Amino acid sequence: MKCPKCGENHSKVVDSRPVDGGEAIRRRRECLDCGYRFNSYERVELPTLLVVKRDGTREEFNRDKIFRGVMRSAEKRPITREQMETLTNEVEARIREETDQEIESKKIGDYIMPLLMELDEVAYIRFASVYREFQSREMFLKELESMEGRQED
């Protein structure tokens, strides 16, 4: 594996451990040339899944986009990285249970929303404002009222 510091291809594995509930392996490596230590991750390669965007274009599914979206909405909120990883893993699992071909981006957002609501209401409303493309204060208020109604049930 190529060293991120010096670029050499000679490294040794110092430690390996499962992460993400056994879905991946984290390897701690050490460059044999410069001694720099770094992490690498190994995951099972799954079939290519396409995401159908709102405008009809298709792009390859990228779980990192889900994680980054959740991370942005959870900025400065009491949500740990582990919680964000767990949410991302749950969403990806639901998607892959449903299909191994194509999925609409809207469905991905629909999977994220209730999980984020359970974690943090502020992160949820931030995500909803982008996902549902809020254009006015009224749209925010409508979503907040909808949240109130769900809490009373």
C-alpha positions in Angstrom: 0.0 0.0 0.0 1.3 3.4 -1.0 2.5 5.6 2.0 0.5 8.9 2.1 3.6 10.7 3.4 6.5 9.6 1.2 4.6 7.7 -1.6 6.6 4.5 -1.4 4.7 1.2 -1.9 6.3 -0.7 1.0 4.4 -1.0 4.2 3.7 -3.6 6.9 0.5 -4.3 8.8 0.9 -3.5 12.5 -2.6 -4.2 13.6 -6.0 -5.3 12.1 -9.4 -5.1 13.7 -13.0 -5.3 12.5 -15.0 -2.1 12.3 -18.6 -1.1 11.4 -20.0 -4.3 13.1 -17.7 -6.6 11.1 -18.5 -4.9 7.7 -14.9 -3.7 7.3 -11.4 -4.3 8.5 -9.2 -1.4 9.7 -5.5 -2.0 9.2 -2.9 0.0 11.0 0.1 0.2 8.7 3.7 1.4 8.9 5.8 2.5 6.0 9.0 0.5 5.8 10.8 3.4 4.2 9.9 6.5 6.3 8.2 4.8 9.4 5.0 6.9 9.0 1.9 5.1 10.4 -1.5 5.3 8.7 -4.8 3.4 8.5 -6.3 1.6 5.6 -9.8 0.0 5.4 -10.9 -3.1 3.6 -14.6 -3.7 2.6 -16.3 -6.4 0.5 -16.8 -5.1 -3.0 -20.5 -5.1 -3.8 -22.2 -4.8 -7.2 -22.3 -1.4 -8.7 -25.5 0.4 -7.7 -26.7 3.5 -9.5 -28.5 6.4 -8.0 -31.1 8.1 -10.2 -30.9 11.9 -9.4 -33.9 14.3 -9.5 -33.0 15.4 -13.0 -33.0 11.8 -14.3 -29.2 11.5 -14.5 -27.5 8.5 -13.0 -24.3 8.2 -10.9 -22.6 5.5 -9.0 -23.8 5.0 -5.4 -21.3 6.5 -3.0 -21.8 5.9 0.8 -19.4 8.7 1.6 -22.0 11.2 0.2 -24.5 10.0 2.7 -22.0 10.3 5.5 -20.9 13.8 4.5 -24.5 14.9 4.3 -25.2 13.6 7.8 -22.0 15.1 9.0 -22.8 18.5 7.6 -26.3 18.5 9.2 -24.8 17.3 12.5 -22.1 20.0 12.7 -21.7 21.3 16.2 -24.4 18.9 17.5 -23.9 16.2 20.2 -23.7 13.4 17.6 -20.6 11.1 17.6 -18.8 9.9 14.5 -19.8 6.4 15.5 -23.5 7.4 15.4 -23.1 8.9 12.0 -21.3 5.8 10.7 -24.0 3.6 12.1 -26.7 5.7 10.4 -24.8 5.5 7.1 -24.4 1.7 7.5 -28.2 1.3 8.2 -29.1 3.4 5.2 -26.7 1.5 2.9 -28.0 -1.9 4.2 -31.6 -0.8 3.5 -30.7 0.3 0.0 -28.9 -3.0 -0.8 -31.8 -5.0 0.7 -34.1 -3.3 -1.7 -32.0 -3.4 -4.9 -28.6 -4.1 -6.5 -29.5 -2.1 -9.6 -30.8 1.4 -9.3 -32.4 3.6 -6.6 -33.8 7.1 -6.7 -32.0 9.7 -4.6 -35.3 10.7 -3.1 -35.6 7.2 -1.5 -32.2 7.5 0.0 -33.2 10.7 1.6 -36.4 9.0 2.8 -34.3 6.4 4.6 -32.0 9.0 6.2 -34.7 11.3 7.5 -36.3 9.1 10.3 -33.0 7.8 11.5 -31.6 11.3 11.8 -34.8 12.4 13.5 -34.1 9.8 16.2 -30.6 11.1 16.7 -31.1 14.8 16.8 -34.0 17.1 15.8 -31.7 20.1 14.9 -29.6 17.9 12.6 -32.9 16.5 11.1 -34.3 19.9 10.3 -31.0 21.0 8.8 -31.0 17.9 6.6 -34.7 18.3 5.7 -34.1 21.9 4.6 -31.6 20.8 2.0 -33.3 17.5 1.1 -36.7 19.1 0.7 -35.3 22.3 -0.8 -37.0 24.7 1.7 -37.5 28.1 0.0 -39.2 30.0 2.7 -39.8 30.4 6.4 -43.2 28.9 6.0 -41.7 25.6 4.7 -39.6 25.4 7.9 -42.6 26.1 10.1 -44.6 23.5 8.3 -41.9 20.9 8.9 -41.6 21.9 12.6 -45.4 21.5 12.9 -45.1 18.1 11.3 -42.4 17.1 13.8 -44.7 18.2 16.7 -47.5 16.0 15.3 -45.2 13.0 15.1 -44.1 13.5 18.7 -47.6 13.5 20.0 -48.4 10.1 18.3 
